[in-house]
Amino acid sequence: MDDVVTRLKKVCGQIQGLIRMVEQEEHCEKVIVQFQAAKAALDSTYSMVLNGSLKECMSRHDAENMERILKLISKHQ
């Protein structure tokens, strides 16, 4: 999970930079690029956590938790 925390801290830094850009009324193209970068980093981290959770459930044959994870995924798509 250290890798997840590191990635989330990087995303946090990107978001803080994005807030500064909006506050300083940076050119909209730069803001959009930064939004895309932050979203991509967060999506990548989400996928990493999701894969790890599913693998853990599968290795333990934990159908109940796997079903909950799959429901969460379907809600957010």
MODELLER restraints for C-alpha pairs under 7 A, 6 or more apart:
rsr = mdl.restraints
at = mdl.atoms
rsr.add(forms.Gaussian(group=physical.xy_distance, feature=features.Distance(at['CA:4:A'], at['CA:45:A']), mean=6.48, stdev=0.5))
rsr.add(forms.Gaussian(group=physical.xy_distance, feature=features.Distance(at['CA:7:A'], at['CA:45:A']), mean=6.62, stdev=0.5))
rsr.add(forms.Gaussian(group=physical.xy_distance, feature=features.Distance(at['CA:11:A'], at['CA:38:A']), mean=5.83, stdev=0.5))
rsr.add(forms.Gaussian(group=physical.xy_distance, feature=features.Distance(at['CA:11:A'], at['CA:41:A']), mean=6.40, stdev=0.5))
rsr.add(forms.Gaussian(group=physical.xy_distance, feature=features.Distance(at['CA:11:A'], at['CA:42:A']), mean=6.47, stdev=0.5))
rsr.add(forms.Gaussian(group=physical.xy_distance, feature=features.Distance(at['CA:14:A'], at['CA:38:A']), mean=5.90, stdev=0.5))
rsr.add(forms.Gaussian(group=physical.xy_distance, feature=features.Distance(at['CA:15:A'], at['CA:38:A']), mean=6.68, stdev=0.5))
rsr.add(forms.Gaussian(group=physical.xy_distance, feature=features.Distance(at['CA:18:A'], at['CA:31:A']), mean=6.65, stdev=0.5))
rsr.add(forms.Gaussian(group=physical.xy_distance, feature=features.Distance(at['CA:18:A'], at['CA:34:A']), mean=6.38, stdev=0.5))
rsr.add(forms.Gaussian(group=physical.xy_distance, feature=features.Distance(at['CA:21:A'], at['CA:31:A']), mean=6.58, stdev=0.5))
rsr.add(forms.Gaussian(group=physical.xy_distance, feature=features.Distance(at['CA:54:A'], at['CA:66:A']), mean=6.41, stdev=0.5))
rsr.add(forms.Gaussian(group=physical.xy_distance, feature=features.Distance(at['CA:57:A'], at['CA:65:A']), mean=6.64, stdev=0.5))
rsr.add(forms.Gaussian(group=physical.xy_distance, feature=features.Distance(at['CA:57:A'], at['CA:66:A']), mean=5.86, stdev=0.5))
